[in-house]
Amino acid sequence: MKFSKRIQSIQPSMTLAVDAKAKELRTRGVDVLGFGAGEPDFDTPEGIKRAGIEAIEQNETHYTPAGGTDLLKQSILDKLKRENGLNYKKNQILVSCGAKHSIFNLAQVLWEVGDEIIIPAPYWVSYPEIIRYAGAQPVIIDTKEDNEFKITSDQITAAVTPNTRAILINSPSNPTGTAYTRKELESIAECALRHKLLIISDEIYEKIVFDGFVQSSIAALDKEVQDNCVVINGVSKSYAMTGWRIGYIAASADIVKQMGKLQGQSTSNPASISQAASIAALNESEVDVKRMVDEFQKRRNALFDWLLDIPGVTCYKPVGSFYTFPDFSAFYGKSFKGKTVGGSITLAEFLLEEGKVALVPGIAFGADSNLRMAFAASMDVIRQGVERIAEALIRLQ
């Protein structure tokens, strides 16, 4: 069978692969602790589930408009105004089958061969692949832990060429947990406007922030920035609704129109039941969100301290999301049973084989010195996981 060059240009998702491997081992009776999944371990709140059940009982099971129901769009508009200080119209909102779907559709309608898109590294695994599938080229800019994994305006300027079309930022970040302050966003926005770059802001983790951090949407800086910005969001992370598959985009009406055309010829509408449940999420679930975030913060604090107790491990303390991104490079070049750890992939394999702990290699995020460890698990499981990691690392010589 001959496959297209497009599909051969992209790689499988390593995060999904690690999670699937851990689950497969557990079904075989292997005691594996999985920290690879990019989803909360909490159940979807009861009020949201009830809204979905009621939608079924009321026979809301038919096609909706391809870009989402008016009721859900209105809830998104209300949310953006209430929480982010952003004013949009319904023709500037498109509901999709998850934030990833929104980014994919955006790339397909905006970019083509020769276009360049700036992405700070570490990045979410799907960004480069989605850009490549559109025929464009991801331009990766490395960030450093000592600068909290944040990109600077000088780095952006140095990367700009006549072919640069956009910059994609993710705050709070998957995988690092870093988040930009309003002042830092102002610097990025000023640079993007100066170079005529579209700003794509992935804000899917916006509610999962710690220590009183004030989360800001870059689009809310001023009208000029909003007009030059695409906001990506959804309900998956904040409301523990990863399987419901609802994301959305807020952008200029012309971008939304083109994305709606593509969506109408591909997935059509997101699931009607999920849309109904998402209305409840956006309007009635803040108490549940706070409960989850409070627990995430306790876990983050414990995991951060436990990781730093392992000799040779360094780690940035995340401001948001539910991931840590520890640096294990001090163990590279060491061996066990004739096998040498040469980077994040071989270290992850070693930890899975010898420690029965599943972490995601940092190379999947553009940072081979690190591994991603989610704290979307109970405190006891996290503690056991760190103990297994520490015990396994001692065996490396």
Secondary structure by P-SEA (a helix, b strand, c coil): ccccaaaaaccccaaaaaaaaaaaaaaacccccccccccccccccaaaaaaaaaaaaacccccccccccaaaaaaaaaaaaaccccccccccbbbcccaaaaaaaaaaacccccbbbbbccccccaaaaaaaaacbbbbbbbbbccccccccaaaaaaaccccccbbbbbcccccccccccaaaaaaaaaaaaaabbbbbbbcccccccccbbbbbbcccccaaaaaabbbbccccccccccccbbbbbbccaaaaaaaaaaaaaccccccaaaaaaaaaaacccaaaaaaaaaaaaaaaaaaaaaaaaccccccccccccccccccccccccccccccccccaaaaaaaaaacccbbbbbccccccccbbbbbccccaaaaaaaaaaaaaaaaacc
